[in-house]
Amino acid sequence: MNRPWLRMQKSLIDHPKVVAISEQTNTHVAHVVGGLLVVWGVADNNNGTLPFWAQENVDRASGITGMGRALVDIGWLSESAS
C-alpha cells in the first residue's frame, strides 16, 4: 500500500519562523515541529488549504494553544472571511 508522505527540512527546528512560533506559544520547538506536521498533513489532504478552520481548530489539531494565531502572525496562515 502506497501511503502519502510530507517532506520536511532537516533544519526546520532552527527556522526563524518556527522559533518565533515557539516563543509566541511558549512551546518547545520540537513540539512546534510536530504540530506543524499535523496541520500541514491536514492541509495537504485539502489541496493546501484548511477549509472552514478557525485558529482554534489549528490549536486543537496541533495540541498547542495559540498556534493558529502564531501561524497567522508569521504569515504561514491567512485569515479569510467565510
N, C-alpha and C positions, 0 to 999 in steps of 0.2 A: 504494500500500500504506500503510495506516494503522499507524504504529508507536507503541507506548505511550511515554509520557514522564513524568518526575517533575518537579514544581515545586520550585524551590529559592529560598529567600530570598536576595536580593542581599547582605544584611548577615550571612549565615551565617558568613563568615570572622571576624567580630568577636563572634560569640555566645559568652558566657562559658563554656558547656559545650564548645564547640569549642576555645577557648583552653585549657581545662582538659585536654582530651584531648591537645592539642599539648604542653603542659608535661609531662604524665604520661608520654607516649611519647617525648619529646624529638624531635618531628617537626614540621616546618614546617606552619603552619595550612593552607596551600594543599594540601598533601598529605593532611592530615586530611579536608578537604572532599571531595577526590577519593575517598578511601577510604570516606567516608560514603555518597557517591553509589553506589558499587559495592554496598555492604552493603544500603542501602535499596532498591536495584533488585532484589536477590535477595529481600528481604522482601516487596516489593510483588508479586512474582510468586507469593508463597506466602501471600496474604491477610494480609500484615502480620506474618508470623512467620518465624522461621528454624528450621524443624523439624529436630531432630536435629543442630543445630550446636553445637559446643563453642566456647569462646572462641578456641581455636587455629584453627578454621575462619574466624572473623572476621579474625584476624590474617593468615591466608594470602590470603583474598579481597581484603582491603584493601591488603596489602603492608606493613602497619605492625605490628611486633612490640609486643604489649601493648594493642592497640586493643580487643580483646574485653574484657579486664579493665577498661580505662578506660570503656567503654560501660556496663558493669555499675556501676562506681563512681559515675558521674554520673547513673545512673537511666534511661538510654536503652535498656538491655537488661536483661532479667531472667534470672536463672538458674532453671532448673527441673529437678526430678529426673525423669529419663527412665527 
